[in-house]
Amino acid sequence: MLRLKTLLVLSIALLFTVNARAVTLSDAENVFNNYDKDITDLQKSLDLYDQVITGTTDQNIISQAYCDIARTYLTMGDQAKLTHTDALKDYEAGQAAADKAIKADPKSAMGYFWYAANIGRVGQYKGVLNSLFMLPDFKKYLGKAYAIDKNNFNVLEAYGEMYYELPWIVGGSDTKALDYLNASLKNEPNFTLAMAIIGKVYIKEDKYDKAREILEKVINYKTPSFRADWALFDKPLAQRLLDSIKDKK
């Protein structure tokens, strides 16, 4: 009888083991995509991405998971007031994760993009002089991403933001900024970050009516490509920009 019970328990345990489903990228991404509702979902998604990596030998999946980790760390840095983390350490961790993504798949456009994006954040965090000092590396990795995928809306938006941020003496250009930002929106029409940066360019050019139009569009957008990013980053940014020109004509 005891042996029968033991065999029954083992059989049930084996059944659960066989039916247990490995964590997938979709599982982790679904958690990440709701971080606007629960900021701790950022850390939870990191844990899930780690499980994806340890549960597969597929280098493409591993690379994509590291890309998602790089994105998550960048987001944690951007939301450091809510995550109570060290923003600089988050961006540096994001850069390290992107490096692993590239090593797993040297043809990963998003690996190079997230490496560049985290470099850019480190530069912004440390100030204007450091941003200019880190510009060559930023352009190097963004250029590699662009060479792999010239229609990547994230890459195009990053170029647009770069040309907006740079002083004209080192290559800044509002015209180029708008060209890249509009190209980004052509490839991803619901990308509200690109819309918000276009608003920035219009403000810089004293085109306040155009700026108000697109910033109000961002604030009231119903179907953003990335709802959580829109809720906690793009929409607040658009509102701040709109408030900054309330008395401008």
C-alpha positions in Angstrom: 0.0 0.0 0.0 2.8 2.4 1.0 4.6 1.7 -2.3 1.4 2.3 -4.2 0.9 5.7 -2.6 4.6 6.6 -3.3 4.1 5.7 -6.9 0.9 7.8 -7.1 2.7 10.8 -5.6 5.6 10.4 -8.0 3.3 10.1 -10.9 1.4 13.3 -10.0 4.7 15.1 -9.5 5.9 14.0 -12.9 2.6 15.0 -14.5 3.0 18.5 -13.1 6.6 18.7 -14.2 5.8 17.7 -17.7 2.9 20.1 -17.9 4.8 23.0 -16.4 5.2 25.7 -19.0 8.5 27.5 -19.4 8.5 31.3 -19.1 8.3 32.9 -22.5 9.3 36.4 -23.7 5.6 37.1 -24.1 5.1 36.4 -20.4 7.8 38.8 -19.4 6.7 41.5 -21.9 3.1 41.3 -20.7 4.3 42.1 -17.2 6.5 44.9 -18.4 3.8 46.5 -20.5 1.7 47.1 -17.3 4.3 48.9 -15.3 2.2 52.1 -15.4 -0.3 50.3 -13.2 2.3 48.7 -10.8 5.8 50.1 -11.0 7.1 46.9 -9.3 6.3 45.1 -12.6 9.6 46.4 -13.9 11.6 44.4 -11.5 9.2 41.4 -11.9 9.8 41.5 -15.7 13.5 41.5 -15.1 13.2 38.3 -13.1 11.1 36.7 -15.9 13.6 37.7 -18.6 16.3 36.0 -16.6 14.2 32.9 -16.5 13.8 33.0 -20.2 17.5 33.3 -20.7 18.3 30.4 -18.4 15.6 28.3 -20.0 16.8 28.3 -23.6 19.9 27.9 -25.8 18.3 29.8 -28.7 20.7 32.7 -29.2 18.0 34.8 -31.0 15.7 34.5 -28.0 18.5 35.2 -25.6 19.5 38.3 -27.5 15.9 39.5 -27.6 15.6 38.9 -23.8 18.7 40.9 -23.2 17.3 43.7 -25.4 14.2 43.7 -23.2 16.3 43.8 -20.1 18.2 46.8 -21.5 14.9 48.5 -22.2 13.6 47.7 -18.7 16.7 49.1 -17.0 16.5 52.3 -19.1 12.8 52.6 -18.1 13.7 52.1 -14.4 16.3 54.9 -14.7 13.8 57.2 -16.3 11.3 56.4 -13.5 13.8 56.4 -10.7 11.6 58.6 -8.5 9.0 55.8 -8.6 11.4 52.8 -8.6 13.6 54.2 -5.9 16.6 53.0 -7.8 19.9 54.6 -8.8 19.2 56.0 -12.3 22.9 56.0 -13.4 23.4 52.4 -12.2 20.2 51.4 -14.1 21.4 53.0 -17.3 24.8 51.3 -16.9 23.1 47.9 -16.3 21.0 48.6 -19.4 24.2 49.2 -21.4 25.7 45.9 -20.1 22.5 44.0 -21.0 22.6 45.5 -24.5 26.2 44.4 -24.9 25.1 40.8 -24.1 22.3 41.1 -26.6 24.8 42.0 -29.3 27.2 39.2 -28.4 24.3 36.7 -28.6 23.2 38.1 -32.0 25.7 40.5 -33.7 22.9 41.3 -36.2 20.5 42.6 -33.6 19.5 46.1 -34.6 17.7 46.5 -31.2 20.8 45.4 -29.4 22.8 48.2 -30.9 19.9 50.6 -30.4 19.5 49.9 -26.7 23.2 50.2 -26.2 23.1 53.6 -27.8 20.0 54.6 -25.9 21.5 53.8 -22.5 24.8 55.5 -23.5 22.7 58.6 -24.3 21.0 58.4 -20.9 24.3 58.1 -19.1 25.5 61.2 -20.9 22.4 63.2 -20.1 22.6 62.2 -16.5 26.2 63.4 -16.2 25.6 66.7 -18.0 26.1 68.4 -21.4 29.9 68.0 -21.5 29.7 64.3 -20.8 26.9 64.0 -23.4 29.2 65.5 -26.0 32.1 63.3 -24.9 30.0 60.2 -25.3 28.5 61.3 -28.6 30.9 59.3 -30.8 30.0 56.0 -29.1 26.3 56.9 -29.3 26.5 57.6 -33.0 28.6 54.5 -33.6 26.1 52.1 -32.0 23.0 54.0 -33.4 24.7 53.8 -36.8 25.1 50.1 -36.6 21.4 49.7 -35.7 20.5 51.9 -38.7 22.7 49.9 -41.0 20.9 46.7 -40.0 17.3 48.2 -40.1 16.8 51.5 -41.8 13.1 51.5 -41.1 13.3 50.9 -37.4 11.1 53.5 -35.8 13.0 53.5 -32.5 16.3 54.2 -34.4 14.7 56.9 -36.5 13.3 58.6 -33.5 16.7 58.5 -31.7 18.3 60.2 -34.7 15.6 62.8 -34.6 16.1 63.5 -30.9 19.9 63.6 -31.4 19.7 66.3 -34.1 17.3 68.2 -31.9 19.5 68.0 -28.8 22.8 68.8 -30.5 24.1 72.3 -30.7 24.3 73.4 -34.4 28.0 73.8 -34.1 28.4 70.0 -33.7 25.8 69.0 -36.2 22.5 69.8 -34.7 19.7 70.5 -37.1 15.9 71.0 -36.6 15.3 70.2 -40.2 17.0 66.8 -39.9 15.3 66.2 -36.6 11.9 66.6 -38.1 12.8 64.5 -41.1 13.8 61.6 -38.9 10.9 62.0 -36.4 8.4 62.1 -39.2 10.0 59.0 -40.8 9.7 57.3 -37.4 6.0 58.1 -37.3 5.6 56.9 -40.9 6.8 53.5 -39.8 4.9 53.5 -36.4 2.0 56.0 -36.6 1.1 55.6 -32.9 4.6 56.3 -31.5 3.7 59.1 -29.1 7.3 59.7 -28.1 8.2 60.9 -31.6 5.1 63.2 -31.5 6.3 64.7 -28.2 9.8 65.4 -29.6 8.3 67.0 -32.7 6.5 69.3 -30.3 9.9 70.1 -28.7 11.2 71.0 -32.2 8.3 73.3 -32.9 8.7 75.1 -29.6 12.4 75.6 -30.4 11.3 77.1 -33.8 8.7 79.4 -32.1 5.9 77.5 -34.0 3.7 77.5 -30.9 0.4 76.7 -32.7 1.9 73.6 -34.3 3.5 72.6 -31.0 0.2 72.9 -29.1 -1.6 70.9 -31.8 0.7 67.9 -31.6 1.3 68.0 -27.8 -2.5 68.0 -27.2 -2.7 65.1 -29.6 -0.2 63.2 -27.4 -2.0 64.0 -24.2 -5.4 62.8 -25.5 -4.1 59.9 -27.6 -6.2 56.7 -27.3 -4.1 54.1 -28.9 -0.4 54.7 -28.2 2.1 52.1 -29.3 3.4 51.7 -25.8 0.6 52.5 -23.3 2.8 52.3 -20.2 5.5 54.6 -21.7 2.8 57.0 -22.8 1.1 57.1 -19.4 4.3 57.7 -17.4 6.7 59.4 -19.8 5.2 60.7 -23.1 2.0 62.2 -21.7 3.6 64.0 -18.7 6.4 65.3 -21.1 3.8 66.6 -23.5 1.9 68.3 -20.6 5.1 70.0 -19.3 5.9 71.2 -22.7 2.4 72.5 -23.3 2.5 74.3 -19.9 5.8 75.9 -20.8 4.2 77.7 -23.8 0.8 78.6 -22.3 1.6 82.3 -22.6 3.3 82.1 -26.0 1.7 83.4 -29.2 
